[in-house]
């Protein structure tokens, strides 16, 4: 080989070496960026979640926890997915805090109430569930509740159920539900107006079938009877509608809310979120951004674990009911629990 050929070969080797170095640095940079992005995304989603330490606030003066035995499959797993029965209090808050909630909710920007209250009971094995709606207009004995600022609220008789959240937040809401049901709430989940609308939009909307025309100027919803695909704002309006259906009471609205829950479950099941990271992030960001939980669900890993344990739960396996009730003797615009039917229902969830 001539000297000229040797020089050319050295140059080619040098170029290949530089190309390999650049490729290696590029790959390393991409990996670092990917890890950093994933880390930022996890931190962002995790920091979205707000929580309340309900267990510490209420102490031991509560209904007993259900005792369950792990299944053989779960026991054999290195990181077993929970399979025991579960009771979760889910509240929809009508808080007007923040621009998005004010725009969606209207009205006063002070205070908040629990417009929607559902006790979600998941059977052992987590293949079936019962969702019990508690009418916000139910008259109850509201127990004394501890306040985060110190002290406690007074016992209130013939108080509207949704005032528990108004006077004492999530802690009082949980204590009131446990007081009237005798059922221990294992977890607490609260989502506000903006969060619900974002979730529906992130899932691509929901499809519902209305059995009557809806004409409600208060919620700004006007729908003809039939099948509708709703975006987040429309779905929220449907969840809040009461004056455009039936007798205008909260009981008619509960039926619409239960229909929406089923529609959401159906929509979630149509998306394989684990194979679509962008969609998974969008949905998770929508949920966590407007979420308040108990401290047992205040991290992304805990929420993921709960979600994994419920992956076998389909919309068809969810039963929706309303707490048995009758018109309150003291006020025709309020209801009270119908006994013994209400107590029998709560007993079945313990």
N, C-alpha and C positions, 0 to 999 in steps of 0.2 A: 504494500500500500504506500502511495507517495505521501510526501509531507502535506500536500494540498488536501488529499483525501482524509488524512488524519485530522486536520484542522476542521474539515466539514463534519466529520463524525463527532468530534468533541462538541461542536456547536449544536448538533442535533441532540446529543445526550444532555447538554446544558438546557436546551429548550424544553425537552421532555421533563427534566427535573423541575424546572420552574413551573411548567404546567401542572405537574403533580402536586407541587407545593401549594399553588394557587387553589387547585381543586380541593386539596385537603383542608386548607384554611377556610375556603368557602363552606365546605361541608361542616366543619367544626363550628363556624359562625352560625350556620343554619340550625344546627343542633342546639347551640347555646340559646339562640333566639327562640327556638321552639319551646325549650324548657322554661325560659324566662316568661314567654307568653302564657304557657300553661300555668305556670306558678302565679302570674299576675291574675289570670282568669279565676283560678281557685280562690286566691286571696280576695278578689273583688266580690265574687259570689258569696263567700263566707262572711265577709264584712257587711254584706247587705242585710243579713238576718238580725233582727232585734229580738231580744228575749226578756222574759220576766221569770224570776226565781219563785215560782208558785209553791213548790214543795217547802221551801224554807219559810215562806210567809204564812202558810197554813199549818205547818207543824204536823202533829200526830192526830189532831182532832178531825179526822176524816173517815169516810167509809174504808173498809179494808180493801187492799189490792187483791185482785183475782189471783189464785195460785194455779199455775199451769205447769205441766211436765213436758220438757222438750221432746220432740219426736226423735225416733232412732236415727233418721237421716240427718236431722239437724245436729244431734249430739256427735255424730261421726265426722262432721265437717270441721275443718281447722278453724274457720270463722263462721260459725253457724248463723244462718239467717233466722231472726225471731219468728216463731210460729204460734205463740200463745195468743189468747183473745186480747182484745184491746178496746179501750173506750177513749175517744178523742172528742173534746168539745171544740167545734169549729164555729167561729163567729165571723160574720161579715160586718165590718165597722162602717158607719156612715160619717166617719171623720172628714171634716172639710179642710184639714191642715194640708198645706202645700198647694201649688198652683193647679196641678192636675186634678186633685180631689175637689177643689173648689169649682173648677170648670165642669166636672162631671156631676157634682152633688148639688151645687147651688146652695141657697139658704145661708144660714149663719155660719161663720167660720169658727165659732167657739164651741167647745165641747164635742162629745162624740157619743153615739149610742150603738147598741148592738142590733142593727136592723134585721140580721139573720142569725139564728141560733140553731145549730144542729148537733145532736149527740150521735157520733158515728161509732157504732159497735161492730167490730170485726170479729167474727167467730174464730175459735181455735182452729189452726190450719190455714187461716187467712184466705179461704176460697169463697166465703160468703160474708155479706155485711148487711146491717140494718141501719138506716139513717132515720133518726127521729127528730122532727122539727118541733121546736117549742115556740108557740106563738108569742110574739113580743108583747102582745096586749094581755097576757096571762097575769092575773092577780096572784101574788105569792107572799109568803112571809119571808122578807129579805133578812138574812142573818146579820149579826154584827161582823164587819169585815175589817181586817187590819189595813192601815193606810201606810203608804211608803214614806210619808212625811212624819209618821209617828201617830200613836193613838189609834182609834178605830171608829167605824161608823156605828150608829145606833140600829137596833133591830127595828124594822119597819113592817107593819102589818098592812095587808091589802095594797101592796106596792106593785106597780107594773114590773114585770120581769126584766125588761131592758134597762130599768133604772140601776140595776146592780152594776152594770158596766159604767154607767154615767158617774156614779158616786165613788166607786172603788176599783175601776179598771178590770183587767183580766183576773186578778186575784179574787175580787168580789163576785165576778161572773162565775168563776169555777166554784167558789164556795156556795153560791146560791143554787147552782145546778146540782151539786152534790147534796145539798140540804133537801131539795124537793124530790130528788130521785133516789137517794140512798145508794147511788152508783159512783164509784171512784173514777175520776177522770185521770187516765194515765198520761194524757198529753193535752196541750192547748195549742190551737192554731188560729190566728186571726189574719184576715186579709182585708185591705181597704178597697175603696172604689177603683182607684187607678190600677191597683194590682190585678183585680178581677178583669178589667177591660184589657189590660196588657196581656194577660194569660190567654184570653180568648183570641186576641189578634195573633199572638205567637203560634197558636195552634191552627191558624187559618180560618177562624170562625167556628161557629157551631150550628148544626141543623136541628130545628125544632118543628113540631107540628102543633099549631094552636087550634083548639076546638071551637073557638068563637072569635069574633072580631074584637080587637083591642083598640080602644080609643081613649087614651089617657093624656090629657094636656099637661098634667103635673110631671110625668116622667118623659113627656115628649115622644111617646111611642104610639104609632098608629099602624096597626097590622090587620089585614083581612084574615079570616079563618083559612088555615091551610098550612103548607110546608114553607118554611123560611130559613134561609142561611143568614145568620146574624153576625155582624162584626162585634168588636168589644163594646163599643158604646151602645149599640142596640141591645146586646145581651144584658148589659148592666141595667138598661131601662126596663127590660122585661123582668129582671129580678126585683126591681123596685116598684113595678106596677101594682096598684091596688084599686085605684078609683075607676079604672076602665073595664073592670071585669066583675062579674057576680054582684054581691051586695056592697062592694067597696071596702070590705074588711081585710084584715091581715091574713085571714084563712085562705082567701082566694090567691093572694100573692104567694103563699107557701107552696101551693100546687105548682105555680110557675117556677119557683126556685128549685123544687124537686125535679121538675122536668129538665131544667138546665144542668143540674148535677149529672143526671143520666147522659145528657148530650155531651157534656165535657168528658165523661169517662169513655164514651164511644169514640170521641175525637182523639183522645190520647191513645187509644188502642190502635188507631189507624196509622199512627206514626211509629216507625222503629227508630226511636231517638238515639239509641246506642250506635247506629250505623250512620248517623247524620250529626256530626259534632256541632256544626253551625246551628242547626235547629235545636239541638239539645241545649246549647248555650243560650239561645234566644229565649227558650221556654223557661230555663232555670233562672235566668236573669229577671224575667218578668215576674216569676213567683217570689223569688227571694227579696226583690227590691221593695215589696210592700207587705212583707211577712213579719208577724210577731209570734213567737212561740214560747213554750216553757223551756227551761234550760236543758231539758232532755232531748230537744230537737234543734238546738241553736247552732249547729254546725252543718256544713255541707255533707260531711261523712255520715252524720246521724240521719239526715233527711234521705240520703241515698240508700242507707240501710233500710229505712222504713219503706221506701219505694220498691226496693228489691223484694221485700217480704210480701208486698201486695201485688206483685206482677202477675199472679195467677187469678186475680180478682177481676172479673169482667162486669160490664154494666148490667148484663142479664142476671148476675148473681147478687145484685144490690137491691134490697127492698126499701122503699121509702114510705114512711108513715108520719102522721102528725099525732102528737100527744093527745089522747082522748080528752075532750073538753066540752063544756056546756057554757051557756051565757051566764055571766056573773049575776047573782040576785041583786047586787048593789048597783050595777051599772050595765045597761044593755049594750054598751060599746066595748065591754071587756069580757074575758072568759076566765073560767077557773077549771082546774083539772077535774075530769069526770071520774069518779070513783065507783067501784074498785078497778075499773078498766085501766086507769093510768098507772096505779100501783102494780097491777099484774104485768103491764108492759115493762116497767122498770125492773121488776123482779126477774124477768126473762133475760135481761142484759147483764145481770151480776155474775 
